Amino acid sequence: MNGDSVDIRESVLIPNRGGAFGGLLGAWMTSGQFRPVPQILLELPPAEQQKLYDEAVVILRRLDWTDIAQLTALVMGNASLQQKLTAVLINYLSKELRAEIQYGE
């Protein structure tokens, strides 16, 4: 990471490789195609969405919140939480999907 804030709406480049997600990635795209992160997340199989959710909840369970609006406000007002959640997402994309993250300006 370059030290700047990361916009998770940025695109990622996912190479067309074999492995556990090879069939899924092959169905998604050809090599070198860029996809927005939200689209990739929506297209993940439910088990993979749950895996990512579980990792994020480890961070969020320490917070006191009652609804999504309150949670959003807590996260958006806390740079440390933003960094931790972004790290979970980047780690998942880069390790599980072997994605190359392209940072925007």
HUVENRA-V70538 format. One record per backbone hydrogen bond with DSSP energy under -0.5 kcal/mol. NH is the residue of the N-H (numbers start at 1). CO is the residue of the C=O. If there is no record, write none. Layout:
NH;CO + NH;CO
This chain:
8;6 + 10;7 + 12;35 + 13;100 + 14;12 + 14;33 + 15;13 + 15;98 + 17;15 + 22;19 + 25;21 + 26;22 + 27;23 + 28;24 + 29;25 + 33;30 + 35;12 + 37;10 + 40;36 + 41;37 + 42;38 + 43;39 + 44;40 + 44;41 + 48;45 + 49;45 + 50;46 + 51;47 + 52;48 + 53;49 + 54;50 + 55;51 + 56;52 + 57;53 + 58;54 + 59;55 + 59;56 + 60;56 + 61;57 + 62;59 + 63;60 + 65;63 + 71;67 + 72;68 + 73;69 + 74;70 + 75;71 + 76;72 + 77;73 + 78;75 + 82;78 + 83;79 + 84;80 + 85;81 + 86;82 + 87;83 + 88;84 + 89;85 + 90;86 + 91;87 + 92;88 + 93;89 + 94;90 + 95;91 + 96;91 + 96;92 + 97;92 + 99;93 + 100;13 + 101;99 + 102;11 + 103;101
